[in-house]
Amino acid sequence: MMFFRFLIITLLFFPPSLHAETPPSTPTLPTHGISIYGDLKYPETFTHYDYTNPNAPKGGRVRVATAGSFDSFNPFVIKGNPASGAGSLHCALLDQAMDEPFSMYGYLAEKVELAPDRKSVTFTLNQKAKFSDGSPVTADDVIFSFETLIKKGVPLYAQYYKDVSKVEKLGSHQVRFVFSTDRNRELPAILGQLPVFSKAYYTKHDFEAAELTPPVGCGPYKVKDFQAGQRVDYERIPNWWAENIPSQKGQNNFDVTYISYRDQAVQFEAFKGGDHDFRAENIAKNWAHGYKIPAVERGDILLKEISNKVPQGMTMLVFNTRKPLFKDRKVRQALTEAFDFQWVNKNLFFNSYKRSLSYFSNSDMASSGLPEGDELALLEPFKDKLPPEVFTKEYRLPISNGSGQDRRMIAKADQLLKEAGWVIKNGKRVNVKTGQPFEFELLLSDVAYERSALALQRNLKSLGLKMTIRTVTPSQYQQRASRYEYDMMSVIIPETESPGNEQRDFWMSSYADLPDGRNFAGVKDPVVDKLVEILINPPDRKTLQIRAHALDRVLLWGYYGIPEWHSDKTRFAYWNKFGRPDKAPKDGVGFSAWWVDSALEAKLKR
């Protein structure tokens, strides 16, 4: 649920009461799961996911590192900084399989029924479901959760659920969501992700409070102990009600402690010293040189590098186009031309990364070449409103000679700046009309990102531009991001195998100025708005690809940020105390299905 922290929505009106007791109308066939495109991989008789071990032993404790501090156990509201792992205190209606594009299977709801006209979905709850205080989970809790998230939760929920016109209680364990449209194909699956809270508990406790009172939930864990801002211990709930249902079988096998660190370098040294057990490695220098230690040579720490099939989205230095300095596309293109990725990749990252050339990197949703066929037909009506390059050039980024100051790149950037009205006077780049100097700030959340930023700063200085680098704490970074108080900052635009409703948050004009949002660039383009809406309701996956390619292409030629890099490999290190399933999901890890091997752990202790 941490994904929701920065998302943004349109303000919507909901009637005072969204639910009513009504009998079922159109009868439909209940199923064990739902898929947006195509058939479900797992049949109704399945007993567990392929990437889990149904016989995995339970027990032991695993320590995991996390960045920053925390002051809340509620990841569903804007206030506060939630503790890592807080989402595991709760459960959802359905569970997403990690080896399919977007398929959901029974979790809190044992059956799901999608109406033939696609204008409603009905969930039948598992009558064995209980909250951690022993009380049963009922339809009233589901309705309460839905209405509470819309009114008091992170704004994402209201946006995601805006096409729900009402909620009907069909019985003590059955709920129907009725839609205002049949053109939101994702909505039934999105509702399956609804976290469910105890109505009784939150009648006595303030849902919006950012506090450290461990809440009642229906998930596999409860809070055992914590030190505010430093550490939180979660323990498995004995005889948890969902332990043996197919979507949960073989997962959540150990107790977990999250340890907070404020510095990446300190966190890395702590891992090597045995302070925590697992590390997803995303720093190339560490992977290349940092693990040459006795613990690795002995086999006490194991290193794994696995090719993955996970969409990588876009990591970029985003331009805040709300600021006058970055409203001109030529200015944004000029700064993009000045970034020497080849030098950075060679000298800082040991050539371990690929340049991102799509907002859907490492995915079949990524555009390439020139638009043709159905994609061209989709874009043609907007031809007079789009840059001509969309139709005439394949999107490429400069490939430098690796020197760090390639004269060709600098010359092209200089020309674009001049065309945009920025010239050199007395060694400084100034606006030809106002005399304003070209100065701005790059906001970062970790000192580890400063090395590549310095390479850009050096090239911009040669162009007469002044870029100041400011690194702040993760909480300060989040606060400034939520209020759009930055000129440029480093962001990740995450993507899934089936892009849909979340694209509204990223790109639509109506979300650009709402607080706590993810339209970081402040994009306000009617063509982008139209392409996003078209993307959301494709009849099949092939059409989804075509529409994603079109949106991707238009965004790329908008130069809303300087694309950075991604990897199609998952790198991780762990102390040799774990058992792992024979198969892994698409991310190559599937950590939730690992277990503590008591014999290996005992060997490590010796």
N, C-alpha and C positions, 0 to 999 in steps of 0.2 A: 504493500500500500504506500510505501514511500514514493512511488512513482507519481502519486497524486499531489505532492507538496507544491509544485509550481504551476499546476494547470489552471485554466482560465475559462470563463463561461459568459454567455449572454444572460442578462438579468431577465428572469421569467416570472410570470404571475401564475400561482397555483391556487385553486379554490381552497377555502378553509378545510374542507373535508374531502379527501380523495378516495375514501374507501366506503363500501357499503356491503351489506349481506345480500347476496343474490344467488340464485341457483345457476348451475352451468347452462350455457346456451348451446352452441354448436359442439356436438360430441367429437372428440379427436382421440387419436391413438396415443396413449402414454408411452414414452420411451425412456431408456436408461441414460440418454445423452442427447446432445445436439451439435450439429456441425454447420458452419456457415456455408461452406462449399463442399459438395461431394458427400460421400458416405463416411460414417464413423469407422475408424480403424478397428476398434474393439467391439466385439459382439456383446449382446446382453448377458451372455454367460461368462464374460471375462472375470478373472479373479484378481488380477493385478496388472499394472503396466509392465511392459517389456523391460523397462530400465530400472525395475526394482527387484529385490529379492524377498519373496513373501516369507521366507524363513529367517530373515535377518534377526540376529539376537538384539534384545533391548538392554540398555544399561550403559553406564559410564557417563562421563562429562567431557564435553569438547569446548575449548576456548577459541574464540574468534575475535579478530581485531575489527574495530570500527573507527571512523574518523569523527572528530568533534565531540561535543558534549551533548547532554540531554537534560530536559527538565519536565518531561511528560511521558505518559504511557498511552497517549491518544494520537495516533497518526492520521486521524480522519478530520481534524480541524486545522484552521490556519494558525491559531495561537501555539506558541511553544515550539521546542525542538524535541520531537519524539525519540524515544529510545529505540535503537536498532532491535529488531526482532519482535516489536510490539504487535505487529500484525499476526504473529503466531498465537496470540491469545484468543483470536477470533476465528470463526469459520464462515464459509460462503455457501450459497445455495448449490453451486456446481464447482467442479475442479477442472482446471485446464490441463489437458495432456500435453506434455512437453516434447512429444515426438510427432505431432501433427500441426498443420498450419493454424487452425483455430477450432478445436473441438473441445466440448465440455462434457463432463460425466458427473453422475450423481455424487453428491456429497451430503450437505444438509438436506437437500431435496433428493429423494430416491427416484422420483419420476418427473419428467418434464413433457409438456404437451404444447406443441405449436399449432395454432389454429390454421386450417387450410387457407384462409384469406390473409394469413400473416399479420393479423391485426390484434392478436392477443397471445399470451403464453401463460400456461398454468403450471405451477410447481406443487407437487405433493411431497410433504416433508416426511422424513424418516421419524417414526414415532418413538424411536429409541434415543433421539437426540436430546442431550442435556447440556445445561450451562455448568460452569465449574462449581457453582453452589448447589448442584443437584436438582435444580428446577428444570422442568421440561421446556423445550423450544417449541413455540406454537406459531400459528398464523398471525396472531396479534403482534408477536415480536418482529416478524418479517415486515409487516405493515408499519409498525413503529420505526423500524430501522430505515426504511425507504423514506418516510416523511421527515425523519430527523436529519438524515444526510442532506436532503434537499434544502431544508431550512437552516441548518446549523453547520453542515459539513464543509469541507473544502469545496470551492465553487465548481470544481470539475463535475461533481455528482449531478448538480442541477442541469448542467449542459448535457451530460451523457443521457440523463433520463427525461429530457424535455419533451420527447415524443410519447411519454406515458400520460394518458388522459385521466386514468383512474386506476385504483387498486381495489379488487373485490375479494372479500373473505368468503370462500366457498364452504368452509368447514373449519374445525379447530386446527387441522393440519394441511389445509389446501388454500392457495392464494392464486388469483389470476390478475395479471397486469394487462390492461387494455390500452391499445395504442391509438394515437390520432392519425397515423399514417401506416401504409403498408410498404413504404419506400425506405425503411431503415433496416436493412438486412441484418446488421450486427446486433440490433437491440435485444433480442431474446438472449443471446450469449452474454451480452454486457450485463443484463439483469442477473444472469447466473453468477456473476462476480460480486453480487451484492453481499457485503459483510452484514451479519445479523447480530444484533445486540439484545440484551435483556431489557425489556420494557420495565419490568419491576425494579431492576437495579437503577436505571437512569431516571425513573420517577423520583428517586430519592437522591440522586447525584446529578450534578450539572454536567451535561454532555460536552459543553463548550469549554469547560475549565481545563486549562493546561496545568495539570498537577501530577504528582507522583503517587497517587493512590492506585494500587493495582486493581484493575477493573475485573468484573465478572465477564467471562467469555465462554464460547463453545468450542474453541480451538484446542489443539493437542497440548498446549503448555499453559502454565501459570507462573507468576513471579514468585520465586522463593526468597530472594534477597537482592538488595542493590545498594550502591553508594552513589548518591546523586552526581551525575556528570562524569562518573568514572567507570562504573561496572554494574552490570545487571545479570543476575543468575535466573535462568528459566529452568523449571523442571517439568518433566512429562507428567501428565495427569494419569494416575494409575487406573487401569481398566477404562481408558478413554472410550467413549461411546462409538467413535468412528474408526477405531484401531483396525478393524477387520473388514471394513467395506472396501470394495475393489480399488477405488481411486486413492485410498490412503494406505493400503496394505504395503508393508515393507518400508514405510517412510517414518520420519520423526523418531529415530531409533535411540537417541541419546539426549541427555540434558545439555543445555547450552549456556555458556557464559560469554557475554559480549564485553570486551575491554576497550575503553575509549582512549584514543591517542590524538594528539593535536598536531603531530609532525610525522610525515611519511618516513623520514630517515630513522627516527626513533622507533617507529612501528616495525620497520624492517629489521633493525638490530634486535628488537625484542623477540621477533619470531625466531631468529637464528639462535637466540639464547633460550628458547623453549618456553617463552611466556604465553604463546598461543600456538594452536595446532595446525592451522590451515591458512594458506595465503594465496589469493588470486593475484598473480604477478602482472602488473601493467606498466612497469618501469623497465625499459629495455636495458639500461645500464646494469640494473640489478641482475637481470637474467643472464647477461653476457659475462659479468665478472663477480657479482656479489655472492654467488653460492659456492665459491671455491673454498670450502671450509671442511674441517674434519667430519662434522656431522653428516655431510653429504657423501664424503668418501667412504664412511662406514656403512652407509645405507640407512642411517637413522632418519635423515630427511630425504624424501623422494621428490624428484622433479619430473613433471609431465608437460609435454607440448603436444596438443591434439588439434588437428584441423577441425573447424566447426562449420556448421551451416546456419549460423545465427545471423540475421540481419544486423548490421552494425550502425545503421542510421548515419548521422553526420555529426562529427566533432568539428567545431569551427570557432573562429574568432568573429563573433557576430557584430555587425554594425547596428547601432541604435538609430534607425532612420527617423525617429521622433526628433532627433537633434538636427538643426539646420546643416551642420557640417557634413552629414552623411545622407542628405536627401538626393544628391546627384548620383546617378548610377555610374557615371564616368569616374567620379572620385572613388567610389567603392571598387570599381574594376582596377583603378590605378594601384590601390593598396594591395589588392589581390595579386597583381603582377609583380609586386616588389617582394613577395615572400619566397625565399629560396628553400623550398622543401628538400631538394636534393642535398644541399649542404647540411641541413638539420638532420636528415635521416642518416647520412653517412657519419657525421661527427658526433651526434648526440645519441642516436638510436641504433647504431650498428646495422643499418640497412634492414631493420626488422619490420618496418611498416610499409604499407601501401598508401598512396595518395588517394583520398576520397574524391571521387568524381560524380557522386550521386548522393541525394538525400536518403537513398535506399541501398547503401553500400552492402556488398556481399549478399545480394538478394536478386531474385528475378523481377523485382519491381523497378530496378535501376534502368534508366534510359541509356541509350547509346546510339551512335550514328546520327542519321537525320530522320525526322518523322516521316512516316509513309503509311499507306493503307488507311486503316481505321483511325490510327492516331492522328495522321495528317488531316483527315476529314473532321476530327474533333477540334483541331486547332485552327483550321481555316477561317471559321467565322470571326475569330479574334485577331486576324492578321494585322489589321490597321492599329491595334492597341498593344501589340507585342514588339519587342526588338526584332529587327529583320534577321538577326543571327539565329533565332529560334528555328527558322526554316532553311537557312542557307549554310550554317556551319555546325560541325560537331563540337560539342562543348569540350574544350581542352584547357588545361592549366599549363603555365610555362614550365619547361624542363630546362634547368640551368646547367651550366658547366660545373657546378658543384663548388665554385670558388667562394661563395658567400656574397659576392658582389658582381654578378654577371652584368656586364655593360649593356647587353641587349635588353635585359629585363628592366634595368633602371631607365634606359632610354625610352622604352615603351610607356612606362609608368609616368615619366616626365611629360611625354607628349599628351597623354590622357589628362593629366592635371592642368596643363596649359589650355587644352580644349574646354575644360570645365571652369576656366577663369582663375586659376591659381598659378601665379608666376613667382620667380625668384627675384628678391630685392635684398641686397646687402646680405646674401647668404641664407635668407629665410624665405620660405614659401608663404606668400600672402595673397589675399583675394584682390584681384585687379580693380574691383569697384570700391571696396570698403577699406582695404589695407589691413584687414583682419589676418593675424598670423594663423597658420594651420597647426593647431595644438590640440591634443586630446589625451585622455587617460584610458589605459587598458586595465581592467579590473580582473584580478586572479584570486583564486581561493586556496592556492597551495604553492609554496616556494618551488616545488618540483617543476612547475610549468614555466618558471622564469627563464630557464636556459633557452628555450625556443623563442620566447618572447624577445629576448635580447638580440637574437639574430634578426628578427623583423625590425626592431628598434634601430639597429645599425644601418640597415638599408634605407629606412625612412629618413634617417638623419642625413644621408647623402642626397636625398631629394629635397632637403630643406624643411622637413616636417619634424615636429617635436611630439614624440609619444612617451608619456610618463607611465611607468608600470607601478601599479599599486596592488599589493597582496594583503588580503584581509582574512579573518577567521571564517570558517564555513558559515557560522550563524550570521555574521555581518554581511557576507556575500549573499546569503539568501534574502536578507532584509533589503539590501540594495537592489537585488534582482527583482523582487516582488513589487518594488516601487519604481522600477525602470530608471534608477539613479546611476547610470553608467553611460559612457560614450561607446566603448567596445568591451566585450568580455568573452571569456571562453565558456562555451556551452556544448552540451550534447543533445542532439535531437534524436531520441530513441525511436526505433521503428520495430514493427512486428512483421510476420510473414503475410498478414492480412491487414494492411493499413485501412483505416476507416474514420470513425467519428473523431478520433484524437487529432486529425489533421485540421479540424476547425480551430482547436486551441493553438496550434502552431502558426496558422497562416491567415485566418479570416479577419477582415477589417473590423468587424463588430467586437472582436475580442482584443484588439490591439492596445486599448487603453484601460482595460479593467484590471484591478489589482490582483496580485498573486498569480499572474498568467504565464503562459509559455510562448506567446507570440513575441519572443525576445527582440526580434528585428523591428517590430512595429509595422509589419507589412499591411498595407492598405491598398489593395489592387482588386478592382472588380472582376478581372479575368481570373485571378487566383481564387477569389470567392466562388466563382461559378464552377471552376474545375474541382474544387474541394467538394462542393455539393454533389456534383456528378459522380465523383469517386465513391461516395458513401453507399450508393445503391446499385451496384453492378449485377446483372443477371447471372454471371458466372465468373470463375476465376480468370479466364482468359481476358474478359472485358475489364476486370479489375487491373490486370497488368497494363493494358493499353492506356487506361485512364491514369494510372500511377505514373507511367512513362511521360505522359503529357504534362502532368503537374510538376514532376521532377524537372523536366526540361525548362519550363517557364521559370521555376524558382532559381535554377542554376544561372540562367542568363539575367536574372535580376540582381545578381551579385550582392546578396544580403549578408554575406559573411565570407571570410577567408577559409576555405576548406582546409582541414588539417590532414589527419591520417587515420587509418584503421588497420586491424589485423584480422586475418581469417583463421588465426590460430588462438587457441585457449592455452594459456600457460599458468600452471599452478604448482605450488610446493606444499608438502605436508609431512608432518612427523609420522613415522611409520607405525601407526597404532590402529589403522583403519582396515576394515574389509569393504570391498566395493562390488557392486553387481557386475555381471559379465558384459552387459550392454549399458550404454550411456545415452541420454537424450541428446538433442541437437547441439546443446552448448558444450558437450564433451565432458561434463563434470557430473551433474545430477547429485550434488552434495547432500540433499535431503534424504537420499536413499542409502547413504553410507552408514556404517555401523562401527562401533568400537570393538576391535578384536582384543579380547582380554589377555590372550597369550602374548601378542605383539606389544601391548601396553606394558605388561609385566617385564618383558625383555628390555624395553626402553628404560624403565625405572631402575633396572639392575645396572 
